[in-house]
Amino acid sequence: MPHAKAETEDMKAIDARTLHAGIGAADGINLVDAGLHVPDCDTFAAAAPHDGQWAQFLARTLLRRMDLTGTSAAMISMPAPALLCDVQWIVTRAPARLRAVVPGNVWLDAAPLAQMARHGVVAVSIDGASLAAAGQAAAGALMRRLGAFGLHLQLSGPEARRALPFALGHAVPVVIDYGIGDEGESGGSPEIEPVGHADLWLRLRLSRAASPLAVERAGRRLRAHCPQRMVWAGGSAGPGAILSALPILIPDGTALAGVLGANARWLAFGADLDWDEFGDAA
């Protein structure tokens, strides 16, 4: 039954909120999800009302999920194809809480990037293999264009690390996922070579099956990276698991507060938009 399933999902969200309530509101910390999961367009369209209002339905769903889990703000990872008019509609429902990350490619020029920046987009997600294949010159030109419009880059795919030498060094934040899982598990991330680079940001994700030992090992690996450039993402599993693990991964209280919210808030809202001049979507 759809209604029963919705109630079950709500209970899971409430359980997650209860799990980390002490981390958040009790200490005055605003939780910010740097990778709020959005189902792919086909899956979501099947669940949305058949009146062409899927963006409205998605906005309500995401905000409701955030409220249930105590998440104050989020960067939503939009699936392809992401229309700017839909992105704008979603972000403007809660401009103090939402920003969007949209899929793109290395050949994006200034015009579409300018449109993205005006419609609530703060980052472009690009497959690491394609960026590396494009070469240093093309990657460097893209990074300069992203920086000109206040956007950052999120590298995706299994070869995201291979693209780091092409993306780093342009004073533009580059975000890659750092999966925490057991050794040999697909969710586990090994050492990262440029771990201390000033442009590199790690988005921490926790495998559902990660053992306490895996979390401790990841914590030791992460000590070489600046905690001011770490954020977290709940992903499809929800925020409960990663939020409960963060105090182990980041034992310093001040650094932990940044990872929980302030770092991602700066990444998403640091160069805020002028909402009085927020243009109509093309």
LUMGUTI-12672 format. One record per residue (C-alpha): residue number from 1; x, y, z. Coordinates in nm, 4 decimals, padded with zeros to 6 digits. Example, Ala and Ser with C-alpha at 12.3 -4.5 7.8 and 13.67 -1.06 7.14 Angstrom:
<sites>
  num         X         Y         Z
    1   01.2300  -00.4500   00.7800
    2   01.3670  -00.1060   00.7140
</sites>
This chain:
<sites>
  num         X         Y         Z
    1   00.0000   00.0000   00.0000
    2   00.1486   00.3394  -00.0982
    3   00.0137   00.5081   00.2164
    4   00.1679   00.2472   00.4436
    5   00.4979   00.2775   00.2583
    6   00.4957   00.6551   00.3056
    7   00.4341   00.6120   00.6779
    8   00.7239   00.3671   00.6984
    9   00.9552   00.6162   00.5268
   10   00.8386   00.8874   00.7668
   11   00.9188   00.6661   01.0646
   12   01.2660   00.5973   00.9264
   13   01.3192   00.9709   00.8912
   14   01.1940   01.0351   01.2449
   15   01.4271   00.7641   01.3773
   16   01.7181   00.9308   01.1974
   17   01.6230   01.2685   01.3424
   18   01.6055   01.1228   01.6932
   19   01.9424   00.9538   01.6427
   20   02.1293   01.2776   01.5820
   21   01.9091   01.5274   01.7653
   22   02.1808   01.5722   02.0276
   23   02.4322   01.6650   01.7571
   24   02.2152   01.9336   01.6056
   25   01.9672   02.1558   01.7825
   26   02.0991   02.0888   02.1329
   27   02.4308   02.2463   02.0383
   28   02.2850   02.5132   01.8111
   29   02.4330   02.3478   01.5016
   30   02.2532   02.3724   01.1696
   31   02.2799   02.0464   00.9782
   32   02.3506   02.0959   00.6070
   33   02.3375   01.8005   00.3669
   34   02.5884   01.8483   00.0836
   35   02.4298   01.5827  -00.1372
   36   02.0574   01.5464  -00.0774
   37   01.9472   01.2479  -00.2809
   38   01.6888   01.2978  -00.5556
   39   01.5480   00.9923  -00.7373
   40   01.6143   00.9729  -01.1093
   41   01.3590   01.1554  -01.3220
   42   01.1763   00.8454  -01.4458
   43   01.1397   00.7008  -01.0962
   44   01.0246   01.0288  -00.9496
   45   00.7865   01.1050  -01.2359
   46   00.6134   00.7730  -01.1718
   47   00.5464   00.8764  -00.8109
   48   00.4494   01.2372  -00.8834
   49   00.0940   01.3547  -00.9575
   50   00.0053   01.3267  -01.3263
   51  -00.0572   01.6989  -01.3699
   52   00.2814   01.8126  -01.4923
   53   00.3701   01.9573  -01.1516
   54   00.6576   01.7246  -01.0669
   55   00.8895   02.0102  -00.9642
   56   00.6357   02.1307  -00.7083
   57   00.5927   01.7765  -00.5810
   58   00.9699   01.7299  -00.5590
   59   01.0171   02.0559  -00.3673
   60   00.7511   01.9601  -00.1126
   61   00.8968   01.6109  -00.0776
   62   01.2523   01.7327  -00.0222
   63   01.1557   02.0013   00.2277
   64   00.9370   01.7563   00.4184
   65   01.2237   01.5061   00.4313
   66   01.4598   01.7773   00.5558
   67   01.2152   01.8834   00.8261
   68   01.1720   01.5254   00.9453
   69   01.5476   01.4724   00.9720
   70   01.6312   01.8100   01.1251
   71   01.8311   01.9255   00.8216
   72   01.8286   02.3034   00.7916
   73   01.9699   02.3360   00.4384
   74   02.0890   02.1195   00.1518
   75   02.2487   02.1016  -00.1880
   76   02.0188   01.8851  -00.3969
   77   02.1837   01.6631  -00.6566
   78   01.9553   01.6965  -00.9571
   79   01.9378   01.4004  -01.1964
   80   01.9662   01.4358  -01.5732
   81   01.7929   01.5895  -01.7533
   82   01.7595   01.8832  -01.5139
   83   01.5676   02.1774  -01.6617
   84   01.6671   02.5184  -01.5277
   85   01.3038   02.6225  -01.4975
   86   01.2431   02.3256  -01.2646
   87   01.5606   02.3946  -01.0679
   88   01.4603   02.7579  -01.0235
   89   01.1088   02.6649  -00.9119
   90   01.2412   02.4189  -00.6537
   91   01.5100   02.6491  -00.5119
   92   01.2819   02.9520  -00.4873
   93   01.0381   02.7580  -00.2681
   94   01.2993   02.7860   00.0091
   95   01.5876   03.0082  -00.1053
   96   01.7447   03.0145   00.2413
   97   01.7524   02.6334   00.2511
   98   01.8092   02.4953  -00.0982
   99   02.0684   02.5108  -00.3732
  100   02.1147   02.2738  -00.6673
  101   02.3914   02.0728  -00.8297
  102   02.3247   01.9817  -01.1935
  103   02.4976   01.7399  -01.4314
  104   02.7096   01.8910  -01.7061
  105   03.0154   01.8413  -01.9246
  106   03.3545   01.9963  -01.9785
  107   03.2372   02.1941  -02.2829
  108   02.9852   02.4141  -02.0999
  109   03.0465   02.7713  -02.2067
  110   02.9749   03.1014  -02.0357
  111   02.6115   03.1464  -02.1420
  112   02.4637   02.8314  -01.9819
  113   02.6850   02.8728  -01.6752
  114   02.5549   03.2270  -01.6273
  115   02.1985   03.0953  -01.6518
  116   02.2750   02.8249  -01.3979
  117   02.4199   03.0739  -01.1514
  118   02.1042   03.2845  -01.1766
  119   01.8700   02.9930  -01.1226
  120   01.9936   02.8507  -00.7954
  121   02.2723   02.6254  -00.9222
  122   02.5960   02.6335  -00.7208
  123   02.7867   02.3454  -00.8780
  124   02.8189   02.1331  -01.1880
  125   02.8706   01.7581  -01.1580
  126   03.0957   01.6090  -01.4260
  127   03.2141   01.2531  -01.4782
  128   03.5802   01.2305  -01.3835
  129   03.6769   01.0112  -01.6780
  130   03.5355   01.2570  -01.9313
  131   03.7105   01.5524  -01.7680
  132   04.0439   01.3699  -01.7678
  133   03.9961   01.2653  -02.1305
  134   03.9346   01.6270  -02.2336
  135   04.2862   01.7192  -02.1253
  136   04.4514   01.9903  -01.9190
  137   04.3699   02.2844  -02.1458
  138   03.9969   02.2112  -02.1698
  139   03.9698   02.1314  -01.7995
  140   04.1539   02.4493  -01.7045
  141   03.9286   02.6614  -01.9246
  142   03.6207   02.5040  -01.7659
  143   03.7487   02.5689  -01.4142
  144   03.8106   02.9336  -01.4970
  145   03.4573   02.9659  -01.6354
  146   03.3107   02.8023  -01.3250
  147   03.5053   03.0374  -01.1015
  148   03.3909   03.3417  -01.2970
  149   03.0286   03.2624  -01.2088
  150   03.0887   03.1552  -00.8489
  151   03.0242   02.7878  -00.9247
  152   03.2236   02.4903  -00.8033
  153   03.2910   02.1468  -00.9516
  154   03.1739   01.8107  -00.8239
  155   03.3540   01.5137  -00.9772
  156   03.1503   01.1963  -01.0141
  157   03.2018   00.8415  -01.1335
  158   03.4540   00.5707  -01.0467
  159   03.7415   00.7674  -01.2032
  160   03.6798   01.0945  -01.0205
  161   04.0247   01.0861  -00.8618
  162   04.1938   01.0511  -01.2013
  163   04.0561   01.3934  -01.2933
  164   04.1924   01.5728  -00.9857
  165   04.5246   01.6794  -01.1452
  166   04.3243   01.8453  -01.4237
  167   04.0762   02.0205  -01.1921
  168   04.2847   02.1373  -00.8964
  169   04.4919   02.4529  -00.8861
  170   04.2403   02.7092  -01.0138
  171   04.1165   02.8457  -00.6775
  172   03.7792   02.6786  -00.7436
  173   03.6460   02.4199  -00.4948
  174   03.6494   02.0635  -00.6281
  175   03.4292   01.8153  -00.4404
  176   03.4724   01.4386  -00.4574
  177   03.2965   01.1661  -00.2628
  178   03.4891   00.9919   00.0122
  179   03.3103   00.6645   00.0722
  180   03.3515   00.4965   00.4092
  181   03.3086   00.1207   00.4014
  182   03.4852  -00.2040   00.4829
  183   03.8035  -00.2967   00.2989
  184   03.7295  -00.4349  -00.0458
  185   03.3767  -00.2917  -00.0403
  186   03.2736  -00.0610  -00.3218
  187   03.1850   00.2107  -00.0704
  188   03.5366   00.2296   00.0717
  189   03.7816   00.5007  -00.0363
  190   04.1602   00.4549  -00.0240
  191   04.4145   00.7249   00.0427
  192   04.3763   01.0399  -00.1674
  193   04.7032   01.1685  -00.3118
  194   04.6419   01.5477  -00.3061
  195   04.4669   01.5164   00.0303
  196   04.5922   01.8494   00.1624
  197   04.5254   02.0556  -00.1517
  198   04.3525   02.3853  -00.0774
  199   04.0948   02.3368  -00.3566
  200   03.9979   01.9801  -00.2655
  201   03.6800   01.9147  -00.0682
  202   03.5770   01.5719   00.0588
  203   03.2101   01.4780   00.0788
  204   03.1813   01.2010   00.3355
  205   02.9430   00.9158   00.2619
  206   02.8949   00.6072   00.4766
  207   02.8171   00.2625   00.3405
  208   02.5163   00.1036   00.5077
  209   02.7294  -00.1982   00.5994
  210   03.0366  -00.0099   00.7247
  211   03.1780  -00.1610   01.0433
  212   03.3046   00.0419   01.3420
  213   03.6577  -00.0635   01.2445
  214   03.6104   00.0810   00.8949
  215   03.4939   00.4100   01.0467
  216   03.7984   00.4240   01.2751
  217   04.0334   00.3532   00.9836
  218   03.8697   00.6250   00.7761
  219   03.9081   00.8673   01.0651
  220   04.2829   00.8044   01.0728
  221   04.3096   00.8603   00.6967
  222   04.1136   01.1831   00.7166
  223   04.3488   01.3412   00.9704
  224   04.5743   01.4574   00.6867
  225   04.2936   01.6588   00.5293
  226   04.1736   01.9976   00.6503
  227   03.8363   01.9491   00.8272
  228   03.7276   02.2935   00.7058
  229   03.7004   02.1361   00.3603
  230   03.4883   01.8367   00.4565
  231   03.1122   01.8038   00.4204
  232   02.8680   01.5136   00.4525
  233   02.5925   01.3653   00.2392
  234   02.3089   01.1435   00.3496
  235   02.2507   01.0006   00.0028
  236   01.9807   00.7445  -00.0629
  237   02.0414   00.5814   00.2773
  238   01.9447   00.8997   00.4630
  239   02.1492   01.1099   00.7061
  240   02.1263   00.8925   01.0170
  241   02.4261   00.6663   00.9575
  242   02.6797   00.9275   00.8519
  243   02.5726   01.1735   01.1222
  244   02.6139   00.9113   01.3931
  245   02.9637   00.8301   01.2601
  246   03.0902   01.1876   01.2228
  247   03.1934   01.2333   01.5902
  248   03.4210   00.9287   01.5467
  249   03.5585   01.0504   01.2147
  250   03.6076   01.4098   01.3361
  251   03.6709   01.3970   01.7136
  252   03.7531   01.7677   01.7491
  253   03.4328   01.9468   01.8516
  254   03.4990   02.2722   01.6676
  255   03.5960   02.0942   01.3469
  256   03.2945   01.8651   01.3796
  257   03.0580   02.1625   01.3982
  258   03.1954   02.2850   01.0676
  259   03.1598   01.9481   00.8979
  260   02.8029   01.9137   01.0230
  261   02.6874   02.2396   00.8731
  262   02.9048   02.5485   00.8411
  263   03.1361   02.4137   00.5702
  264   02.8568   02.3084   00.3360
  265   02.6663   02.6280   00.4094
  266   02.9668   02.8302   00.2942
  267   03.0060   02.6114  -00.0151
  268   02.6393   02.6553  -00.1092
  269   02.5563   03.0036   00.0190
  270   02.8913   03.1782   00.0599
  271   02.8487   03.3871  -00.2554
  272   02.4754   03.4311  -00.2217
  273   02.2461   03.5332  -00.5039
  274   02.0530   03.8576  -00.5203
  275   01.7046   03.7111  -00.4986
  276   01.5413   04.0402  -00.6016
  277   01.7140   03.9963  -00.9387
  278   01.6476   03.6251  -00.9683
  279   01.5717   03.5915  -01.3400
  280   01.3029   03.3936  -01.5158
  281   01.4153   03.0552  -01.6379
  282   01.4913   03.0292  -02.0040
</sites>
